[in-house]
Amino acid sequence: MSVFLIIPLCLGCIILGWLIRWLYARFKLTSIEQKAVRLNQEAIKDAEAKSKELLLETRDQLLKEQQQQEREARERRSELQRTERRLLLKEENLERKQTELDVQRRQLADKEVKNAQREKKISDMEAARIAELERIAGMTSDEAKLSIVESMQNEAKHDAQLIINKIEQDAQLKADKLARDIVVSSIQRIATEVSSEVTVSTVSLPSDEMKGRIIGREGRNIRTLETLTGVDVIIDDTPEAVVISCFDPVRKEIARVSLERLVQDGRIHPARIEEVVAKVTKEITRVMMEEGEKVIFDLGIHNMSQEMVRALGRLHFRTSYGQNVLNHSKEVAILSGMIAAEVGADRDIARRGGLLHDIGKGIETDSDANHAEMGADLAKRLGEDPRIVNAILSHHDDVEPSCIESVIVQIADAISAARPGARRETLDNYIKRLESLEEIAESFSGVEKAYAIQAGRELRILVNNDSVSDDGAKDIAKGIASRIEAELRYPGRIKVTIIRETRVVEYAR
């Protein structure tokens, strides 16, 4: 078979195969198109059916809503009809009541006319009766009323005064008896011992040779001790004794203990003095804190600041007229608590105020304020209760007490200081101090009389009104205060009060 026959045959087979594939593809395409048409027709039919269903449902819903609205409209019309009927009934009732009111109004008008006529007749009769009574009594009605009122007032005042006097007498008797019972009971119940102390400012020496060693070469030892402790060391002819003078009790105690240890040790020179004073100062500080905490613990008082505890501890070294101030404050606190419990006051406030009433004596300051003012400022600054601040400030009558607890602290302070043996002072020294104050005041021209009161804490001076003017009184007060500062030694401050008054007296003969 030649090549020319094979090639046409191959080409024929290829063409035949392609023709068969085309026919098959055409057949498939036709069948798909027919299927798509059929599906489209089915979808159209389904959509039409669903549309018809939705339309029917919508119509049903509309019919239901229309029926509901018609039913509600009928109900509203019924309600309106019922309301109209009720309104008509009310209008009828109102008209009927209005008619009745008109009738009653006419009747009341007739009664008012009759009452007016009757009142006029009665008033005429009353006027005639009053005129007849005035003619018989010889006075007008106003005068008679005034006489009766005055008589009743005088009688009522007399009866009221009798009742008031009786109540006041009964209350005074009961109050005095109750106050005595409470004070006596508190004094009997207190368990604090009566102790009296005298400030010791003398250091005993083994021999008079020790005085020279205390003074040191060119006085350097004694100057060092005085500079470190702030005291005055007095070395005089007193055998085997050295006197320490200082208003600050803590500094005096530090100097006393330091000097005793130096004398006992024998080594006295500036370096050793500085070492001993520093050691004793730490010990005294620790003792102050321990004494303050001990008193607070014994009294059951809580929430006390460290500064307040330290100030309380300083009172351990302070005495007043021979009485230890810390023991006195503790005793006042116990008494205040007892009295407050008896009278129904705040026991904790009274006890705390009694403990802190003299706290100003334990404050280190250069202020010229008295101990009550300094203690009140410290208590206010540390957040104490205002009643406690008032109790501190008023216990010497610097201000008026504002609460019952302040009065209780005053009473307890007086009881503690006035009990037999609680305080003592040399009578000669006391009288001498008061006489010195009065002599200084009376030495000024124009002063008629001077009185030292409150144990020498205040000086009241009467001046001549004719010879001393207001400005002159101020000058006299300043001059007296300056002389007291220059000539006397005293703790705290002294109040100078000038009294200048005008008195005019005439006699009628």
Secondary structure, DSSP 4 states (H G I P E B T S, - for coil): --HHHHHHHHHHHHHHHHHHHHHHHHHHHHHHHHHHHHHHHHHHHHHHHHHHHHHHHHHHHHHHHHHHHHHHHHHHHHHHHHHHHHHHHHHHHHHHHHHHHHHHHHHHHHHHHHHHHHHHHHHHHHHHHHHHHHHHHSS-HHHHHHHHHHHHHHHHHHHHHHHHHHHHHHHHHHHHHHHHHHHHHHHHH--PPP-------EEE-S-THHHHHHH-GGGHHHHHHHHHH--EEE--SSTTEEEEE-S-HHHHHHHHHHHHHHHHH---SHHHHHHHHHHHHHHHHHHHHHHHHHHHHHHT-----HHHHHHHHHGGG-EETTEEHHHHHHHHHHHHHHHHHHHT--HHHHHHHHHHTTGGGG------S-HHHHHHHHHHHTT--HHHHHHHHHTTTSS---SHHHHHHHHHHHHHHHSTTS----HHHHHHHHHHHHHHHHTSTTEEEEEEEGGGTEEEEEE-TTT--HHHHHHHHHHHHHHHHHH---SS--EEEEE----------
